[in-house]
Amino acid sequence: MLRSRILKLSVILVLLITSFSYGQSTDLLRLEYTHIPDDVSEVETSRFRFLINMPFKLKGAKYLILGAEYNFIDFDPKRDFPFDDNELEQLHVVDFNLGYIFNWNKDWRFVGIVTPRLASNLVTDIGSRDFLINLTATFWKERKDVDKPFRLVLGLTYNSTTGLPVPLPLINYYKRFHPRWAFTLGIPRSDLRMFLSERNILQLALFLDGYFVNAQNDIVLPDNELGTSISLSTLVSAVGYQLKVSKMASFYGFAGYTLLQNGILRNDKRNKVFTLNNRGSLYYKVGFKVSIF
């Protein structure tokens, strides 16, 4: 019983953190494919992601960031559910990013981001339930011209998908503590990096992934409950490789396993009404990115 409660609390924490952190990115461009096969869970999930952010320099050391991100999620169950699952097969998440950066003082920069989101299966006309909002405010400190470069990001973020009426903490700390080694501690990602060279990097990573999408036509379950949204939250342990083709551009790939995985239908109060898949499975991700980090 205690183990079950701990697992339940862990899954809830993963969902909350994934919900508010998903979509926040320091990338200028990203093309990515993620695949979770049906080896155990009997549900196969694929995601195609495209992101672009454009910085515009203002007066002084101030920047305006305009960007957008699109995620297409292909949800493919390999077993029969006790309801019509056609509306779950294709899910869409569209973000529009508006950011503002300026020097708070000589050590810290302030970064503010507003992200309206459309998250829906888009089987009918778009409605108010399809729209969500993310708000993020962080302070960013970085030292590149020292023996052991580091970066620290501290902030708060609010996401309407969590159902919590308060901002939640956002933390990220990166340090290159040796010419061949570096680590990142934070949410939604922690990793350990080994620099084979400045272009070839191996990684051990632990990170969160997932989505929260509105189901436009409520899904009627056998007990007459209504599923109004679908969500997936995962905690992934993976091994990765990054090939840098320039200072900012790189190809990357990860192969790992979902230590926690919880795909569920939720009602209009965000409570679970049906479990779609909750078993760990293999996890693969490949992509190309142009990033400031």
C-alpha positions in Angstrom: 0.0 0.0 0.0 2.8 2.4 0.9 4.7 1.6 -2.3 1.5 2.2 -4.3 1.0 5.6 -2.6 4.6 6.6 -3.3 4.2 5.6 -6.9 1.0 7.6 -7.2 2.5 10.7 -5.7 5.6 10.3 -8.0 3.4 10.1 -11.1 1.4 13.2 -10.0 4.7 15.1 -9.4 5.9 14.1 -12.9 2.6 15.2 -14.5 2.7 18.6 -12.7 6.3 19.3 -13.5 6.0 18.1 -17.1 2.9 20.2 -17.6 4.5 23.5 -16.7 8.0 22.8 -18.1 7.0 21.3 -21.4 7.4 23.7 -24.3 9.8 26.1 -22.6 13.0 26.1 -24.7 16.3 28.0 -25.3 16.4 26.7 -28.9 16.3 29.0 -31.9 15.4 26.0 -34.1 14.6 22.4 -33.4 13.4 19.5 -35.6 12.7 16.4 -33.5 11.2 12.9 -33.7 10.3 10.9 -30.5 9.1 7.3 -30.5 7.7 5.2 -27.6 7.1 1.7 -29.0 4.4 -0.7 -27.8 6.8 -3.4 -26.5 5.1 -3.6 -23.1 2.4 -0.9 -22.8 0.4 -2.0 -25.9 0.2 1.7 -26.9 2.6 3.2 -29.4 3.3 6.9 -29.4 5.2 9.0 -31.9 5.7 12.8 -31.8 7.0 15.2 -34.5 8.2 18.5 -33.2 9.1 21.7 -35.0 10.2 24.9 -33.1 11.5 28.3 -34.2 12.3 31.3 -32.0 13.6 34.6 -33.5 15.4 37.2 -31.3 15.2 40.9 -32.1 17.7 43.2 -30.5 16.2 46.4 -28.9 18.0 49.3 -27.4 20.8 48.5 -25.0 21.1 44.8 -24.1 17.4 44.1 -24.5 15.9 41.5 -26.7 12.4 40.6 -27.9 11.8 36.9 -28.7 9.0 35.8 -31.1 8.5 32.2 -31.8 6.2 29.2 -32.4 6.3 25.5 -31.8 4.2 22.7 -33.3 3.9 19.1 -32.0 2.0 16.4 -33.8 1.3 13.3 -31.7 0.4 10.0 -33.3 -1.3 7.9 -30.6 -1.6 4.3 -31.8 -3.2 1.7 -29.4 -2.4 -1.9 -30.1 -5.2 -3.2 -27.9 -9.0 -2.6 -27.8 -10.4 0.0 -25.4 -14.0 -0.1 -24.1 -14.8 3.1 -26.0 -14.2 4.6 -29.4 -10.5 5.7 -29.5 -10.6 7.3 -33.0 -10.5 10.8 -31.4 -7.2 10.0 -29.7 -5.3 9.0 -32.8 -4.0 12.4 -33.8 -3.2 15.1 -31.2 -1.9 18.6 -31.8 -0.1 21.1 -29.6 0.7 24.6 -31.0 2.6 27.2 -28.9 3.2 30.9 -29.6 6.1 32.4 -27.7 6.6 36.0 -26.7 9.7 36.7 -24.7 11.6 39.7 -23.3 15.2 39.6 -22.0 17.1 42.4 -20.3 20.1 42.8 -17.9 18.7 43.1 -14.4 22.2 44.0 -13.1 25.8 43.1 -14.0 25.4 39.5 -12.9 21.8 38.6 -13.7 19.5 38.7 -16.8 15.7 38.6 -16.5 13.8 36.4 -19.0 10.0 36.7 -19.2 7.9 34.4 -21.5 4.2 34.4 -22.3 3.1 31.2 -24.2 -0.5 30.9 -25.4 -1.2 27.3 -26.3 -3.6 25.4 -28.5 -3.8 21.7 -27.4 -6.5 19.7 -29.0 -7.4 16.6 -31.1 -9.0 19.0 -33.6 -11.9 16.8 -34.7 -14.4 19.7 -34.8 -14.4 23.5 -34.5 -11.9 25.1 -32.1 -13.4 26.1 -28.8 -12.3 27.8 -25.6 -11.3 24.5 -24.0 -8.6 24.0 -26.6 -6.7 27.1 -25.4 -4.2 27.2 -22.5 -1.7 29.7 -21.2 1.9 29.4 -19.9 3.8 32.2 -18.1 7.4 32.0 -17.1 9.7 34.5 -15.3 13.3 33.6 -14.6 16.7 35.1 -13.6 19.7 33.8 -15.6 23.3 34.0 -14.5 26.2 32.7 -16.6 30.0 32.7 -16.6 31.7 31.4 -19.8 35.1 33.0 -19.4 36.3 31.1 -16.3 38.1 27.8 -15.8 34.9 26.1 -14.8 32.0 27.7 -16.8 28.5 27.6 -15.2 25.0 28.7 -15.8 22.2 29.1 -13.2 18.5 29.7 -14.0 16.0 30.4 -11.2 12.4 31.3 -11.7 8.7 30.7 -11.5 6.3 29.3 -14.1 2.6 29.1 -14.3 0.7 26.6 -16.5 -3.0 26.3 -16.7 -2.8 22.5 -17.4 -1.6 21.8 -13.8 -4.9 23.0 -12.3 -2.9 24.7 -9.6 -3.6 28.5 -9.1 0.0 29.3 -8.1 3.3 29.6 -9.9 5.7 26.7 -9.5 9.5 26.8 -9.2 11.9 26.4 -12.2 15.5 25.5 -11.5 18.5 24.7 -13.8 22.2 24.6 -12.9 24.9 23.7 -15.4 28.6 23.4 -14.7 31.6 22.3 -16.7 33.7 21.1 -13.8 36.4 19.4 -15.9 37.6 19.9 -19.5 36.0 16.6 -20.4 33.0 16.6 -18.0 29.9 18.7 -17.2 26.6 18.2 -15.5 23.1 19.7 -15.4 20.9 19.6 -12.4 17.3 20.8 -12.6 13.8 20.4 -13.8 12.7 19.1 -16.3 16.2 17.7 -17.1 19.4 16.5 -15.4 22.4 15.0 -17.2 26.0 14.1 -17.0 28.1 14.9 -20.2 31.4 13.5 -21.3 33.2 15.5 -24.0 35.1 13.1 -26.3 36.0 16.3 -28.1 34.3 19.7 -28.4 32.2 18.3 -31.3 31.4 14.8 -29.9 29.5 14.6 -26.6 28.1 11.5 -24.7 25.3 12.0 -22.2 23.5 10.2 -19.4 20.2 12.0 -18.9 17.2 11.9 -16.7 14.3 14.0 -18.0 10.6 14.6 -18.1 8.4 14.4 -21.2 4.7 14.4 -21.9 1.6 16.3 -23.1 -1.9 17.5 -22.1 -4.5 17.8 -24.9 -8.2 18.6 -24.9 -10.6 15.9 -26.3 -13.1 18.1 -28.1 -15.9 15.5 -28.2 -16.1 14.1 -24.6 -15.3 10.4 -24.6 -18.1 8.3 -22.9 -16.7 5.5 -20.8 -18.6 2.3 -19.8 -19.2 3.7 -16.2 -20.7 6.9 -17.8 -17.8 9.0 -16.8 -16.6 11.5 -19.4 -13.0 11.8 -20.6 -12.5 15.5 -21.6 -8.7 15.4 -22.0 -5.8 13.0 -22.6 -2.4 13.4 -20.9 0.9 11.5 -20.9 3.6 12.0 -18.3 6.9 10.2 -18.4 10.2 10.1 -16.5 12.9 9.0 -18.9 16.4 7.6 -18.3 18.5 7.7 -21.4 21.9 7.5 -23.0 22.6 10.2 -25.7 25.0 11.4 -28.3 25.4 14.9 -29.6 27.4 15.9 -32.7 28.1 19.6 -32.9 28.4 20.9 -36.5 29.0 24.5 -35.3 29.1 26.4 -32.0 25.3 26.5 -31.9 24.0 23.7 -34.3 24.0 20.0 -33.5 22.5 16.7 -34.3 21.5 14.5 -31.3 20.0 11.1 -30.4 18.8 9.4 -27.2 17.8 5.8 -26.4 16.4 5.0 -23.0 13.5 3.7 -20.9 10.5 5.3 -19.2 11.0 4.7 -15.5 7.5 6.2 -15.0 4.8 6.4 -17.6 1.2 7.4 -17.1 -1.1 7.9 -20.0 -4.7 8.7 -18.9 -8.0 10.2 -19.7 -9.1 13.0 -17.4 -12.5 14.5 -16.6 -13.3 18.2 -16.5 -12.0 18.4 -13.0 -8.6 16.9 -14.1 -9.2 13.7 -12.2 -8.2 10.3 -13.8 -11.2 8.4 -15.2 -9.3 5.8 -17.3 -5.7 4.5 -17.6 -4.5 4.2 -21.2 -1.0 2.9 -20.4 1.1 2.9 -17.2 3.9 0.5 -17.9 7.5 1.5 -18.6 8.8 1.1 -22.2 11.6 1.9 -24.5 12.1 5.5 -25.6 13.9 6.9 -28.6 14.5 10.5 -29.7 16.5 12.0 -32.6 16.8 15.6 -33.9 18.6 18.7 -35.0 18.8 21.9 -33.1 20.2 25.4 -33.1 20.5 26.5 -29.5 22.0 29.2 -27.3 23.0 26.5 -24.8 
